[in-house]
Amino acid sequence: MRLITLLTNCVVDLQNDVCKYSMRIFEIQPIKTIKPLSPAQARINSLKQNVENTRKQLQAERERQRRQREAERTRKQLQTRNAQAY
């Protein structure tokens, strides 16, 4: 069931004899209740969330290791440049 309320405001411009309308539409929907999950559904949801979290952790760890390798590579390049300069 949807209830729609309309609010209309008329702003009159006396110099031009024009009525400008602005309309707002607010849709009011009843709040749906969320039923508790069955134990089987709760377990499936938990496993899905664990999979997503594990993927994110794996991606973050790979990114951290990539940044660490890149920093080490940059440090070695700077060391060799400094050694060649002297």
Backbone torsions as a table, in degrees:
resi	resn	phi	psi	omega
1	MET	NA	127.6	179.8
2	ARG	-118.9	133.1	174.4
3	LEU	-109.8	129.7	179.9
4	ILE	-117.6	126.6	177.1
5	THR	-113.1	140.1	179.4
6	LEU	-115.8	135.2	174.1
7	LEU	-119.6	125.9	-179.5
8	THR	-120.7	130.3	176.1
9	ASN	-118.9	132.4	178.8
10	CYS	-108.3	122.3	177.2
11	VAL	-109.2	118.2	-175.4
12	VAL	-97.3	129.5	175.0
13	ASP	-101.5	104.5	-173.2
14	LEU	-68.8	-27.8	-178.8
15	GLN	-71.1	-37.8	-176.5
16	ASN	-103.5	-0.7	-177.4
17	ASP	51.9	47.2	-178.9
18	VAL	-121.9	138.7	175.0
19	CYS	-108.3	116.8	-180.0
20	LYS	-98.2	128.2	-178.5
21	TYR	-104.7	137.2	169.6
22	SER	-123.0	133.3	-174.5
23	MET	-124.6	135.7	176.4
24	ARG	-118.9	136.3	178.7
25	ILE	-117.0	123.0	177.5
26	PHE	-114.0	123.1	176.4
27	GLU	-99.6	125.1	-178.9
28	ILE	-110.8	120.0	179.5
29	GLN	-115.9	139.6	176.9
30	PRO	-66.0	147.5	179.9
31	ILE	-75.8	127.0	179.7
32	LYS	-84.1	136.5	177.2
33	THR	-80.1	143.3	179.1
34	ILE	-100.1	121.1	-179.5
35	LYS	-77.5	145.2	177.1
36	PRO	-65.7	147.8	-179.2
37	LEU	-78.6	150.5	174.0
38	SER	-72.4	161.5	179.4
39	PRO	-56.6	-38.1	179.7
40	ALA	-66.7	-43.7	178.8
41	GLN	-65.4	-38.9	178.8
42	ALA	-63.3	-40.0	179.0
43	ARG	-65.5	-42.7	179.2
44	ILE	-63.3	-44.6	177.8
45	ASN	-60.9	-41.7	179.5
46	SER	-62.4	-44.0	179.6
47	LEU	-64.8	-39.7	177.8
48	LYS	-62.4	-43.8	179.4
49	GLN	-64.9	-38.6	178.2
50	ASN	-62.8	-40.2	179.2
51	VAL	-62.8	-46.1	-179.6
52	GLU	-63.3	-44.1	-180.0
53	ASN	-64.3	-39.7	179.2
54	THR	-64.9	-40.6	177.2
55	ARG	-61.0	-43.2	-179.9
56	LYS	-64.9	-41.0	178.9
57	GLN	-64.8	-41.2	179.0
58	LEU	-63.5	-44.3	178.5
59	GLN	-63.0	-41.7	179.0
60	ALA	-64.7	-39.7	179.8
61	GLU	-66.9	-41.3	177.7
62	ARG	-63.4	-41.1	178.7
63	GLU	-64.4	-40.7	178.6
64	ARG	-62.9	-44.4	180.0
65	GLN	-66.4	-36.8	177.9
66	ARG	-63.9	-44.1	178.2
67	ARG	-64.1	-37.0	179.6
68	GLN	-65.9	-43.8	177.5
69	ARG	-62.6	-41.5	-179.6
70	GLU	-64.9	-40.8	178.1
71	ALA	-64.5	-40.6	178.7
72	GLU	-64.6	-42.5	178.3
73	ARG	-61.9	-43.8	178.9
74	THR	-64.0	-41.0	179.5
75	ARG	-62.5	-42.1	-179.9
76	LYS	-66.4	-39.7	177.9
77	GLN	-62.5	-41.8	178.3
78	LEU	-65.3	-38.1	179.2
79	GLN	-63.4	-45.2	-178.8
80	THR	-66.6	-37.4	177.9
81	ARG	-65.1	-42.6	179.5
82	ASN	-66.8	-37.8	-179.9
83	ALA	-67.6	-35.8	179.6
84	GLN	-74.2	-28.0	-178.2
85	ALA	-69.8	-29.7	-177.8
86	TYR	-89.9	NA	NA
